[in-house]
Amino acid sequence: MSEAVVSVVDRGGSVVQLMEAMGLSLETVERVSRLWGKSAARNGGQRHLLLGHLLDTAAVAGLIWDQYLSRAFRQRLDEISGERGQLWFMWVCGIHDCGKACPAFQAMDAAEAAPVLAAGLTWGRLPADRQNRWRHDVAGAVLLMPRLITEWGSEEAAGWVWPLVAGHHGTFPSAAALRPPRGAQGRGAAWEEVQRAVVDVFTRAVGFEDLADVRPMESLRKAEQLALSGLIVMADWIASDSSQFPGLADAGLISFAGARRRAEAAWERLRLRGGWRDLALPENPLDPLTCRLGVQARASQRELVERAWSMPVPGLLVAEAPMGEGKTKAALAAAEVLAARFGLDGVFVAMPTQATSDPMYEQVLRWVHTFDPALESQVALLHGRRRFNAWWRSVWEGKPRPEGEGCGCCENGGRHDAVDVTADDFGAIDEDADYGMVSAQPSTDRATNPGADSPAYWFLGDKRGLLTAFAVGTVDHILHAARPRTRGGSSRSP
């Protein structure tokens, strides 16, 4: 990286200054500076330029790394990136929308398209029907894949990274789906230069020397790739909230330093956090049972916890015992052991029904409180009737704690009317809604005057419940999350 480029990055200069230091032509600088990522019509009345959204997402990823990711996943990303895990994580999250630098996306809004056309980036007639419309997530994979293969030196090195871009709206295309309609991806030298510049400018802005410098040293395992894919979506959702990240239509105001400031302020307002973080190993092997849960350990409980201590790697423990043997408490104790040993960061307690989830929620609340009282406000109850659970209302709506035993879930005259509490106004992705992600509406769960230690209501949005560090809910949440979602042919995981 040249001294001029390093100087711009170090002093927090704008992307315009960075492009000039990189020696890009005036025409390319002007064209990149016109590309939009969020339209004014669907972004709170303010256009947000594409580079601004990429950098916002990378900045959010930096905070996810610092305050949300488990120790185990941080260590794994450090391993594959030569101990530059946070930098690499920011890059892979931020690059997700590079495919918006194509005619198919830039033409979607006439008002936003006008300055792009005026800068000399043109296109012909594009497919108007939804079925044949060229999607920006797939366009990003098509844009990025040949460059990664060329600059990383092999198809294998790039072969697990480009699907992370193609799948950032939750489904992964088949190879046959990577064929753009005529003109949709962009043709000619002007588009090629602009698309190359978007990738290069973003890559340098976050701190890499060039795209070749980003190459991972090894591949993640399949399960890790899927986890990373979900984290990219999480970073995108947060950075797409126009109430937290207002649009910037002047490229001279966009910088990575500015994106970091915006992300830090948004993170604080949303009160996002992870779970245990770096959970210490218990001093005594049975402390999670005897001290934390106050259990006089039965033989079956002791055996389960001992098995958790002896497992060489994280895995599956199955406990079978008669009712009343204390399987639940033994499972919670085993979860603590596994989390402390392997650097994991939370628990989802899956129950067969809503009725069984309610009393379990109270039990998990009490258990989590023993680690840190502040964690109690991060325990989510994931089912459609949670509003009728008195413990839920006490924690998430600031209501008085229930008195006596039980979950208090049959109040309101015994009625269990279903209430839709999943939608909110965090993370609306607007133009992206055309690609299967519906913009959210204000949440009925939101507290009127949340305090500094209040729960993070962002996690109550549609499809976000399993992102909470601690949650209790029905088992269908897990089953639905594991269901493969593909388009355009055969299944493909990243």
N, C-alpha and C positions, 0 to 999 in steps of 0.2 A: 504494500500500500504506500502510495507516495506521501511525502511529508505534507503536501498541501491537503490531501484528503484526511490524513491523520489529524492535522490541525483543526479542520472543520469539525470532525467528529468529536474531538476532545473538548472543544469549546462550545459544543452544543449548537452548531450552526444549522441553518435551515437546509431542507433538501435541495433547494435551488442553489445555494452556495456549494453544497456537496456535488451536485451535478456539474457545476462549473469547474470545481477543483478536479473532477474526474476527466475533464476535457471533452465532455459531450458537446455536440454542436448546438448552436442557439435554437435551431429548429427542434431538435430533440428535447431540449430543456423545456421549450414552450409547449410541446405536445404532451410530454409526461405531466406537466403542470396543469393540464386541462382534463386529464382522465378523472372521472368521478367514480366513487365507490358507493356512496349513499346519496340518493336524490333529495333535494329540498322538499319535494312533495311528500316524501315518506320518511323524513328525518327531522321532524320538528321544525320545518321551514328553513333549514340550513343545509346547503350542499356540503358533503364531506368528500374531499378528494381521496383517490384510491390510495396513494402513498400514506396519507394520514391514517386511514383505517388499518393498513398493514402494520404501521408502527404502533398504533394504539393496541392492537392485538398482541404484538410482541411484548409491549410494556406490561400488559395484563399477565402474560405468560411468566414474566419475570417475578411478579408478585405471587402467582400460583406456586412457582418454585419455592419462594422464600417462606410462604405462609400456609400452603395447602398440601403440597406433594409429600408423600411419605418418604421416609429416609431410604427405604429399599428402592423406590423408583428413582430417586435422585442419584443414588449410587449406581444404578444400572445405566442411566443416561450418561453419567460421568465415564463409565467404562467404555461405552461405544463411541465417545467423542474425544477421547484423550484428555479427560479431566476438564472438559469445557461444557459440562452438561447443561448448565443454565443458559449459556449463550446459544448452544445448539437447540435447546428447547424453545427459546424465544424465536429463533429463526424458523423452525418448522411450524410453529403456530402462526407466525406472522405471514409467511409466504402463502398461506392457504387460499387467498383471494386473488392471486396474481392473474388468474384467468379472466378477471373482469377487464383486463386490458385487451379486449377483442371487440370487433364490431357488433357481435350478437348481443353483448351486454351494453355497450356504450350507446346503442341505438334504442334501448328500451324506453327511455324518457326523452321526449322531443326537446324539452327545455334544456336538459343537461347535455344532450347530443350537439346542440348548436355550437357552443364554443369548441368542442372537439373537432367538428367538421371545419370550423373556421381556421383551426390550426393546421389543417391539411391532412387530417386522418379521415379518409373517406371510405365509403362502402356502397355496394350496390343493393339490389333487392334481397332481403333476407327472409327466411321462412317465418311466416306469421302465426301458423297454427301451433298450439301448445305441444302437440306430439312430436313435431320435428324441430322445435326450438332448441338451439345449441346452448347448453347449460354452462355457466361460468365455472362450476367446480370441475367438470370434465375438461373444459377448455384449459384450465390451469394445469391439468395433468399433461395434456397434449403439448402445451407450451414448455413445460418444465422438463419432461422426460428426455427429449433428445439432448438438451443441454447437460443434464446430470450424467447421462451416459458418456457424452464427449469429455466433460471436465472431470468426472470421477473415474473414468477409465474403464468402466465395465457396466454391462447391463445388470449384473448381480448386485452391485453396490447401489444402483439407483432403483432396482426393481421393487423394493419394499417401501421406498419413500414417496414416489409419485402417487401411489394409491391413497396415501394420507391426504393429499390435496384433492384427489378425485372424489374421495368419500367424506368430505367434511360436512355434508348435509345428511349423513347417516346411512347412505347406501353406496355400495362399491360397484362400479361398472365392470362389465366384461371387456376384454380386449377389443371385441368387435364393436363396442360402443364408442371407441375413440376415433371415429371418422367424422370430422365436421362437415356439415353441408357446405356447398360452394360459397366461399366468401365470408362465412361466419366467423372463422378464426382470424381472419385478416391476411391480406395478400399484399405483396410489394415491399420495397425497402423501408418505407416509412413505418409500417406496422412492425416489421422485424426489428428495426432499431428501437422503437418504443418498448416493445415487449422485452427485449434484452435489457434495456435501461431500467425498467421497473424492477426486474430481478436483481440487477447489479447494484442499483442505488439502495434498495432495501437491505441487501446483504451487507454492504459497507456501513450503512447507517447503524445497524445493530452491533457491529464490531468485528465482523470477519474481514479478512484481507480481500478475498474474492470468492466466487462460487466454488472453486476447487478446494479452498480452505475449509469448506463446510463438510466435506466428505466424511461420513462416519467410518470408524475403524472396523466395525463389525455390524452385523444385523441384530435387531431385536428379535426375540422369539415371537411367535404368532400372538399369543395372549398379550404380550407387552405392546405389540403393534396396535392391537385393538384398544387397549387402555390409553395409549398415546392418542389414538384417533378421537376418543371421547374427550380427552383433555383439550385437544385443538378446538373441538366444538364448544367446550366450556369457555375457553378464552375468547372465541369469536362471539358467543352470545353476550358476554359481559361487555366487550368492546363495541358491540352493536347497539347498546342502549343509548339512544340519542339524548335522554335526560341526564346521563352521566358523561357522555362524550359528545358535546355539541359539535356541529359541523364546522369545518375550516375550509373555506373556498379559496384561500390564498396560499399557494405553495410556499411563499416566503415566510409564513407563520408556522410551518410544519417542520418539526425536528424530533429526533428520538428523545432528546432531553425534555422537550415539551410533552411528548406522549407519556413519558414516565411520570411527570407531575400530574397529568390528567388521570392516569391509572391509579396513582397512590390516593388521590382525593376520592375517586370513585370507590375504591376498595374500602376505604374508611367509612364512607357513607353507607355502603351496602353491608358493612360489618361481616364480611366474608372471612372465613378461617377454616383451618383443617381440624383434626381431632387431637390425638395424643401428642403428635409430633414425635419427639425422641423419648419414648417411654422407657424408663429405667427397668432393668431386670429386677424381679423380686429378690429380696435377700434370702428368703427361704423358699424352697420349691413349692410348698403348699400354702404360702402366704396369700395368694389370690383367693383361695377357698376359706382358710381359717381366719385370717385377719380382715381382709377386705369384705368378705361376704358373711363372716361370722358363722361359718358352718363347722359343725362337728363332722369331719369328713367320713363318709361311708366308703366302703371298699371300692365300689364302682366309681364314685367321684374321684377318689384318689388315683385310681388307675387311669382315668381319662386325663387328668392333669399331668400325670407322669408320662403318658404317651406324648402329650404336647411338648414336654421337655426333651424327649428322646428323638423326635422327628428330625432327620437330617436336613430337610428342606420343607418349605411350606407345602401343605397338602390338605387332604380331606380326612377328618376324623368322624367316624360314625359311632354313636353311642346308643345302645339298645338296653333298656332296663325297665322293670315294672313301674307303673305310676307311683309317685311318691318317693322315688329313689333320689330325687334331686338332680335330674339330668340338666335342667335349665341352668342352675347355678354352677354346676360342673362345666357346662359349655361356656359360660361367661368367663370362668376362671381360666379355662383352656385358651380362650380367645386372648386374654391378657398375656398369657405366656407366649403364645405365638407372635403377638404383636411386638412384645418386647424383644424377643429373640431375633425376629426377622425384619424389624423396622417397618411394620405395618401401622396403619393409622386410623382404624375405625372398625365399626361393626354394623352389619345389617341383620336384624333378627327377623327372620321370615316365619310367619305363622299361617296356619291353614285358613283362618277366617278373620273377619273384622272383630267378631266377638272375642276371640282369643287374643287378638292384637292389643285390645284396650288394657287389660290387666298387665300384659307383658310390658307395655309402654311405661306404666308406673314403676315396675320393677327395674327396668333399664335406666330410667331417670335416677332412681336411688343409687344404682350401681355406678353410673357415670359421675354422680355427685361426689363419690368418694375419691375420685382421681383429682378433680378440680371443680369446685362449685360453678365456675364460669362455663364449664362444658355442658351443664344441664340445659342451658338455653339453646344448645345446638342439636338436641335429640328431636328428631322429627317423627311424627306418626303418619304413616302413609296409607290412608284409606279415605274413601269419600264421605264418611260420617264422623270424621275426627272432631268436627265442631261441637259434637255432643259429648265429647270426653272432657270432664271437668279438669283433669290434669293438663290436657292440651291447652285449654283456655287459660289456665293459670300461668303457664309458661309462655305461650305464644301470643296471648292477647292481654297479658298483664292483669288477669283477674285474680281474686283471692284464691288461695290454695283450698282444695276440697278438704272437708273434715271427715273423719272416720275412715273406714276401710273401703276398698273397691275403687273402681275407676270413675264412678259417677257418670257413666255414659248413657244412662237411661233417664235423664232429666227431660225437661220440656214435655211433661205429661206422658212420658213413656214413648213418645214418637221418635222414630229413627228416620226422619225425612232426609233423603240424600241431598247434599249441598255440593255444588261445584265450586271447589276452592283451589283449583289448580292453575288458573290463568292469572297472569300479572302483566305489568308493563315493563318488566326488565328484559332486555335482550331481544326486543323486536328486531327482526332483520329485514323487514320491508321488502325490497325487491327480491330478496331471497325467498319470500313467502311463495313466489311463483314456483319455487322448486320444492314444495312440500313442507315448508316450515311456516306454520301459520302465525301471524303476529298475535301477541298476547294482549289481553285486556287487563284492566286494573283488578287487583286481587281483593276478595272479600275477607281474606285472612289478615290483612295488614293492620298492625297496631296503629292507633291514632297518634300517640306520642311515644315512639320507641326510645328507650334509653340507650346509653352507650353499651350496656351489656345485653341488649335485647337480641333476640334471635335474628339470623340472617334470612329475611323473607324471600330473598332471591331464590333460595333453594326450593321454595314451594311452587315454583313455576312448572308448567307442563314439561315432563320428561326429565326433571332435575332432582327428584326426590332421592334417588340413589347416589347423588353426588354429596349428600350430607355425610359427615363423618360418622354419625350415629343415627340409626333409624330403626323403627319397628313398623312392620307392615305385612300385608298378605303376600304369600309366596308368589303370586302371579306377577309381581314386580320383577322378580328375578327371571321368571320364565319368559316374560315379554322381552326383557333386556337381552336375553340370550338368543332370541329368535333371529335367524339370519335375514337380512334385508338386502336384496340385490335389484338391479335393473338392467335391462338390455341383454339378458341372456343368463348364462350360468353364474353361479355364486363365485365371488372372489373376495377373499379377505386381504387386508393391506399387507 
